[in-house]
Amino acid sequence: MVDDGAQPWHHWKMKLMSALLIGVMVVTNALAGDASDRFVSKLKLTPELTAVVAEGDFEARSIGSFSVRLYSSQAAEPGDDTTFFVAGTIQDRDGYIERVTLTDLNGRPAIVVIVRCVGTGQYLSARAFVFDDRSVKLSASVADLASNADAVSELKKAAAKSK
């Protein structure tokens, strides 16, 4: 057998596989870094009901979607409050979720999601979601509020007008 310095095919195949694996690990780590910056919040609504509000996976922080999901812990182990999905909704967003709060909206408890636009005006928008032990639905929304507005108060005013 003559040694012409050529490497056997399996050697090149192993090098290619190693390079691809390293590339996948780098991309996965980069995506995981982006995902860790996204907004995710868990709210205990009642002793048996938990809400999770989260910006969409792998989306830009400045635009995309968010979800409001309800979970029942009625049949769950203690401390396991997000195993049994009950209901949810996905909404678009123009900005990033600044905060989530609970409020009374026309006599009903509501989850309020406040979004801040990343443009020059830093405008606010807010959406209120009413819920029960089987459903969650959008009840009121306001947009293009001044950057220093009280979004919850504006949302309550809008909900009262539409009543």
C-alpha positions in Angstrom: 0.0 0.0 0.0 1.4 3.4 -1.0 1.0 6.3 1.5 0.2 9.3 -0.6 -0.6 11.4 2.5 -4.3 11.2 1.8 -6.5 10.8 4.9 -9.2 8.1 4.8 -12.8 9.1 4.2 -13.9 8.2 7.8 -11.3 10.7 9.2 -12.8 13.6 7.1 -16.3 12.5 8.0 -15.4 12.6 11.7 -13.9 16.1 11.3 -17.0 17.3 9.5 -19.3 15.8 12.2 -17.3 17.5 14.9 -17.5 20.9 13.2 -21.2 20.5 12.7 -21.7 19.6 16.4 -19.7 22.6 17.5 -21.8 24.8 15.3 -25.0 23.5 16.7 -23.8 24.0 20.2 -22.8 27.6 19.5 -26.2 28.4 17.9 -28.1 26.6 20.7 -26.1 28.6 23.4 -26.8 31.9 21.5 -30.5 31.1 21.3 -30.6 30.1 24.9 -29.0 33.4 25.8 -31.7 35.3 23.9 -34.5 33.2 25.5 -33.3 34.0 29.0 -33.9 37.7 28.4 -37.5 37.2 27.5 -40.3 38.1 30.0 -41.9 35.2 31.9 -44.0 35.7 35.0 -46.1 33.4 37.1 -49.1 34.7 39.1 -51.1 32.8 41.7 -54.7 33.9 41.0 -56.5 31.6 43.4 -55.4 28.7 45.6 -56.1 26.4 42.6 -55.4 28.6 39.6 -52.1 30.0 38.3 -51.4 32.2 35.3 -48.2 32.3 33.3 -47.6 35.3 31.1 -44.6 35.0 28.6 -43.2 36.7 25.6 -42.9 34.3 22.6 -40.0 31.8 22.4 -37.2 32.9 20.2 -38.8 36.2 19.3 -37.2 39.6 19.4 -37.9 41.5 22.6 -39.1 44.5 20.6 -41.9 42.9 18.7 -43.7 39.6 18.6 -46.3 37.9 20.7 -47.1 37.0 24.3 -49.3 34.3 25.8 -51.5 34.3 28.9 -52.0 30.7 30.1 -54.0 29.3 33.0 -53.1 26.2 34.9 -55.1 24.3 37.6 -53.3 22.8 40.6 -56.5 21.2 41.9 -55.3 17.6 41.1 -51.6 18.4 41.3 -48.9 17.6 43.8 -48.2 20.4 46.3 -46.1 23.1 44.7 -46.7 21.8 41.2 -49.0 24.6 40.0 -48.3 24.5 36.2 -48.9 20.9 35.2 -52.6 20.9 34.2 -53.2 23.5 31.4 -56.7 24.9 31.4 -56.9 27.7 28.8 -54.9 30.3 27.1 -54.6 33.0 24.5 -51.8 34.4 22.3 -51.7 38.1 21.5 -49.4 40.3 19.3 -47.2 42.9 20.9 -45.3 46.0 19.7 -42.7 46.4 22.4 -41.6 44.4 25.4 -43.7 43.4 28.4 -42.8 45.8 31.1 -45.0 44.3 33.8 -48.0 42.2 34.7 -50.4 42.9 37.5 -53.8 41.9 38.8 -56.6 44.4 39.1 -60.4 44.6 39.5 -62.1 45.4 36.2 -65.8 46.1 36.4 -66.1 43.9 39.5 -64.1 41.0 38.0 -60.5 40.1 38.7 -58.3 40.7 35.6 -54.7 40.0 34.5 -53.2 43.2 33.1 -50.3 43.0 30.7 -48.4 46.3 30.1 -46.2 46.6 27.0 -43.8 49.4 26.3 -42.9 50.3 22.7 -39.2 50.6 22.0 -39.6 53.5 19.6 -38.7 57.1 20.4 -42.0 57.8 22.3 -41.7 54.8 24.5 -45.5 54.6 24.3 -47.5 52.2 26.5 -50.2 49.8 25.7 -52.2 47.5 28.1 -54.5 44.6 27.8 -56.8 43.2 30.5 -57.8 39.5 30.6 -60.7 38.2 32.6 -60.7 34.6 33.7 -62.5 31.9 35.6 -61.5 28.3 36.4 -62.1 27.2 32.7 -61.2 30.2 30.5 -59.3 33.4 29.9 -60.3 36.1 27.4 -59.4 39.6 26.4 -61.7 42.1 28.1 -60.2 45.6 27.4 -57.2 47.2 25.8 -55.6 50.6 25.3 -52.8 51.7 23.1 -50.6 54.7 22.3 -50.6 55.9 25.9 -48.0 58.5 26.9 -44.8 56.9 28.4 -45.7 58.1 31.9 -49.4 57.3 31.8 -51.1 55.1 34.4 -51.9 52.2 32.1 -54.1 50.4 34.6 -56.3 53.5 35.2 -56.6 54.1 31.5 -57.6 50.5 31.0 -60.3 50.7 33.7 -61.7 53.9 32.0 -61.8 52.1 28.6 -63.5 49.1 30.2 -66.1 51.2 32.0 -67.0 53.0 28.6 -67.5 49.6 26.8 -69.6 48.2 29.6 
